[in-house]
Amino acid sequence: MKFYHGTNKHGLEETLSQGYLLHKRGTMSPCTYLTPDKKEAMEHGDILLEVNYDPTKNPDKNNYCDGCWQVRVYEPIYKFKNVK
């Protein structure tokens, strides 16, 4: 499935230096927020990343449900592309 992640220059630099998409959140579990809606993703930064992610492959690694507007992913995402 195609999802999007909005970020800023600092977030993109961090992602590129790590080599994967997975954000640290202080003392909380690291995760990445994805959405199927480009406009929603752009609300979170001026850089748009496109991710092909199958949330059914490892359902214990995300909170996906049919029709959800946002997914929290708790595993590194290694393949993404900058589309804006």
N, CA, C and O of each residue as an XYZ file, in Angstrom:
336
protein
N       0.836     -1.169      0.000
C       0.000      0.000      0.000
C       0.888      1.242      0.000
O       1.983      1.233      0.563
N       0.418      2.283     -0.621
C       1.167      3.524     -0.692
C       0.744      4.430      0.467
O      -0.440      4.707      0.659
N       1.739      4.884      1.233
C       1.528      5.811      2.334
C       2.487      6.982      2.177
O       3.425      6.945      1.381
N       2.222      8.028      2.965
C       3.053      9.223      2.935
C       3.445      9.618      4.350
O       2.737      9.343      5.319
N       4.600     10.275      4.435
C       5.102     10.782      5.709
C       5.615     12.192      5.478
O       6.481     12.412      4.631
N       5.082     13.149      6.232
C       5.542     14.524      6.126
C       6.629     14.793      7.155
O       6.529     14.361      8.304
N       7.655     15.500      6.744
C       8.756     15.824      7.651
C       9.351     17.172      7.256
O       8.871     17.827      6.330
N      10.379     17.572      7.954
C      11.091     18.806      7.633
C      12.543     18.465      7.307
O      12.927     17.296      7.298
N      13.343     19.491      7.041
C      14.732     19.261      6.647
C      15.504     18.494      7.725
O      16.244     17.561      7.414
N      15.335     18.882      8.973
C      16.026     18.202     10.083
C      15.604     16.733     10.169
O      16.449     15.851     10.327
N      14.301     16.473     10.065
C      13.809     15.093     10.116
C      14.337     14.249      8.977
O      14.684     13.084      9.170
N      14.400     14.833      7.786
C      14.933     14.107      6.635
C      16.419     13.817      6.824
O      16.879     12.713      6.529
N      17.169     14.798      7.311
C      18.604     14.579      7.551
C      18.818     13.460      8.566
O      19.705     12.624      8.394
N      18.009     13.445      9.619
C      18.121     12.378     10.631
C      17.816     11.020     10.012
O      18.531     10.047     10.252
N      16.754     10.959      9.218
C      16.374      9.711      8.559
C      17.478      9.224      7.635
O      17.825      8.043      7.648
N      18.025     10.119      6.840
C      19.083      9.727      5.905
C      20.344      9.288      6.644
O      21.017      8.358      6.201
N      20.676      9.931      7.753
C      21.878      9.524      8.494
C      21.682      8.168      9.165
O      22.637      7.402      9.295
N      20.453      7.860      9.594
C      20.155      6.541     10.180
C      20.128      5.464      9.113
O      20.519      4.322      9.356
N      19.661      5.838      7.925
C      19.507      4.873      6.842
C      18.130      4.239      6.815
O      17.890      3.327      6.023
N      17.220      4.700      7.663
C      15.858      4.179      7.699
C      14.944      5.202      8.352
O      15.397      6.131      9.021
N      13.662      5.011      8.145
C      12.641      5.888      8.701
C      12.091      5.255      9.976
O      11.416      4.227      9.921
N      12.380      5.867     11.120
C      11.854      5.459     12.428
C      12.275      6.548     13.399
O      13.463      6.716     13.674
N      11.313      7.281     13.913
C      11.618      8.454     14.726
C      11.674      8.140     16.207
O      10.814      7.438     16.739
N      12.684      8.663     16.861
C      12.798      8.546     18.312
C      11.805      9.523     18.933
O      11.607     10.622     18.416
N      11.178      9.120     20.047
C      10.182      9.975     20.687
C      10.441     10.073     22.190
O       9.550      9.807     22.998
N      11.637     10.446     22.551
C      11.958     10.553     23.974
C      11.927      9.197     24.647
O      12.598      8.268     24.197
N      11.163      9.067     25.713
C      11.085      7.802     26.443
C      10.042      6.857     25.864
O       9.937      5.710     26.301
N       9.268      7.324     24.886
C       8.242      6.479     24.265
C       8.877      5.603     23.187
O       9.984      5.875     22.722
N       8.170      4.563     22.803
C       8.667      3.675     21.747
C       8.838      4.448     20.446
O       7.966      5.234     20.075
N       9.958      4.232     19.743
C      10.123      4.902     18.451
C       9.076      4.408     17.457
O       8.733      3.226     17.438
N       8.578      5.314     16.643
C       7.610      4.935     15.618
C       7.628      5.973     14.510
O       8.234      7.037     14.638
N       6.962      5.645     13.437
C       6.775      6.551     12.312
C       5.291      6.614     12.009
O       4.611      5.590     11.955
N       4.796      7.823     11.813
C       3.404      8.008     11.429
C       3.313      8.053      9.913
O       4.045      8.797      9.260
N       2.414      7.259      9.360
C       2.152      7.234      7.926
C       0.674      7.506      7.694
O      -0.161      7.212      8.548
N       0.359      8.068      6.537
C      -1.026      8.301      6.159
C      -1.183      8.040      4.661
O      -0.245      8.267      3.897
N      -2.354      7.568      4.230
C      -2.585      7.404      2.794
C      -2.909      8.731      2.100
O      -3.033      8.770      0.876
N      -3.046      9.815      2.867
C      -3.466     11.118      2.353
C      -2.277     12.084      2.273
O      -1.705     12.454      3.298
N      -1.913     12.486      1.062
C      -0.785     13.400      0.866
C      -0.983     14.714      1.620
O      -0.051     15.218      2.247
N      -2.196     15.268      1.559
C      -2.463     16.547      2.232
C      -2.258     16.429      3.737
O      -1.695     17.330      4.358
N      -2.704     15.342      4.318
C      -2.523     15.124      5.755
C      -1.035     15.048      6.091
O      -0.594     15.633      7.080
N      -0.276     14.345      5.292
C       1.168     14.227      5.533
C       1.841     15.587      5.460
O       2.738     15.873      6.253
N       1.425     16.431      4.524
C       2.044     17.740      4.351
C       1.721     18.687      5.505
O       2.359     19.732      5.634
N       0.752     18.347      6.339
C       0.462     19.139      7.540
C       1.589     18.999      8.566
O       1.657     19.774      9.521
N       2.469     18.018      8.373
C       3.506     17.707      9.350
C       4.912     18.040      8.862
O       5.898     17.653      9.489
N       5.004     18.750      7.755
C       6.304     19.162      7.245
C       6.237     19.467      5.764
O       5.309     19.042      5.076
N       7.223     20.202      5.273
C       7.219     20.608      3.866
C       7.937     19.612      2.958
O       8.073     19.854      1.759
N       8.395     18.499      3.519
C       9.023     17.435      2.734
C       8.098     16.217      2.796
O       7.676     15.803      3.876
N       7.794     15.662      1.652
C       6.868     14.535      1.562
C       7.619     13.276      1.132
O       8.238     13.239      0.069
N       7.553     12.254      1.970
C       8.155     10.963      1.647
C       7.054      9.979      1.288
O       6.011      9.937      1.941
N       7.290      9.188      0.249
C       6.353      8.150     -0.171
C       6.917      6.802      0.254
O       8.096      6.511      0.052
N       6.056      5.990      0.844
C       6.468      4.695      1.384
C       5.508      3.625      0.878
O       4.291      3.790      0.957
N       6.050      2.538      0.362
C       5.232      1.360      0.081
C       5.364      0.448      1.288
O       6.433     -0.103      1.554
N       4.264      0.296      2.016
C       4.295     -0.456      3.273
C       3.071     -1.352      3.332
O       1.951     -0.902      3.090
N       3.285     -2.612      3.652
C       2.190     -3.564      3.800
C       1.929     -3.777      5.291
O       2.649     -4.537      5.938
N       0.913     -3.119      5.842
C       0.650     -3.226      7.274
C       0.130     -4.595      7.705
O       0.073     -4.894      8.898
N      -0.246     -5.424      6.735
C      -0.748     -6.761      7.081
C       0.381     -7.785      7.202
O       0.169     -8.890      7.701
N       1.575     -7.419      6.748
C       2.708     -8.348      6.779
C       3.156     -8.644      8.209
O       3.385     -9.803      8.556
N       3.281     -7.618      9.033
C       3.664     -7.756     10.442
C       2.683     -6.946     11.293
O       3.043     -5.875     11.780
N       1.467     -7.426     11.481
C       0.458     -6.625     12.173
C       0.822     -6.249     13.611
O       0.257     -5.299     14.153
N       1.739     -6.964     14.229
C       2.159     -6.607     15.588
C       3.157     -5.448     15.587
O       3.565     -4.989     16.654
N       3.552     -4.973     14.411
C       4.511     -3.870     14.288
C       3.851     -2.552     13.900
O       4.552     -1.591     13.582
N       2.512     -2.480     13.919
C       1.802     -1.249     13.573
C       0.393     -1.298     14.167
O      -0.024     -2.318     14.717
N      -0.330     -0.191     14.049
C      -1.702     -0.143     14.565
C      -2.717      0.007     13.438
O      -3.755      0.642     13.628
N      -2.444     -0.552     12.296
C      -3.308     -0.419     11.118
C      -4.689     -1.033     11.334
O      -4.835     -2.081     11.962
N      -5.703     -0.343     10.791
C      -7.047     -0.912     10.658
C      -7.624     -0.377      9.350
O      -7.266      0.716      8.912
N      -8.509     -1.138      8.733
C      -9.104     -0.722      7.463
C      -9.759      0.651      7.594
O     -10.501      0.909      8.541
N      -9.478      1.514      6.644
C     -10.085      2.835      6.607
C      -9.446      3.868      7.523
O      -9.931      4.996      7.610
N      -8.368      3.503      8.206
C      -7.750      4.463      9.127
C      -7.039      5.566      8.350
O      -6.534      5.338      7.251
N      -7.005      6.757      8.930
C      -6.384      7.911      8.276
C      -4.902      8.022      8.618
O      -4.166      8.784      7.992
N      -4.476      7.257      9.613
C      -3.089      7.324     10.058
C      -2.672      5.969     10.622
O      -3.483      5.262     11.220
N      -1.418      5.617     10.430
C      -0.876      4.351     10.937
C       0.409      4.659     11.691
O       1.262      5.398     11.198
N       0.547      4.097     12.878
C       1.821      4.165     13.607
C       2.581      2.883     13.308
O       2.062      1.785     13.512
N       3.808      3.022     12.826
C       4.632      1.878     12.462
C       5.806      1.810     13.439
O       6.525      2.791     13.631
N       5.989      0.643     14.052
C       7.028      0.453     15.071
C       8.204     -0.373     14.577
O       8.856     -1.062     15.363
N       8.476     -0.310     13.294
C       9.634     -1.006     12.727
C      10.308     -0.072     11.730
O       9.644      0.787     11.149
N      11.608     -0.222     11.522
C      12.302      0.633     10.555
C      11.761      0.429      9.142
O      11.443     -0.689      8.736
N      11.666      1.522      8.412
C      11.263      1.487      7.003
C      12.492      1.896      6.192
O      12.961      3.030      6.286
N      12.995      0.974      5.411
C      14.244      1.206      4.682
C      14.029      1.765      3.280
O      14.937      2.370      2.711
N      12.850      1.572      2.723
C      12.603      2.027      1.362
C      11.563      3.143      1.381
O      10.424      2.954      1.807
N      11.984      4.292      0.915
C      11.105      5.448      0.807
C      11.681      6.363     -0.264
O      12.860      6.266     -0.605
N      10.865      7.232     -0.778
C      11.388      8.204     -1.742
C      10.810      9.574     -1.434
O       9.676      9.708     -0.975
N      11.612     10.572     -1.697
C      11.221     11.961     -1.485
C      10.425     12.397     -2.714
O      10.958     12.420     -3.824
N       9.153     12.742     -2.520
C       8.329     13.159     -3.659
C       8.052     14.644     -3.649
O       7.464     15.163     -4.598
N       8.465     15.356     -2.588
C       8.347     16.811     -2.565
C       9.315     17.367     -1.549
O       9.385     18.582     -1.364
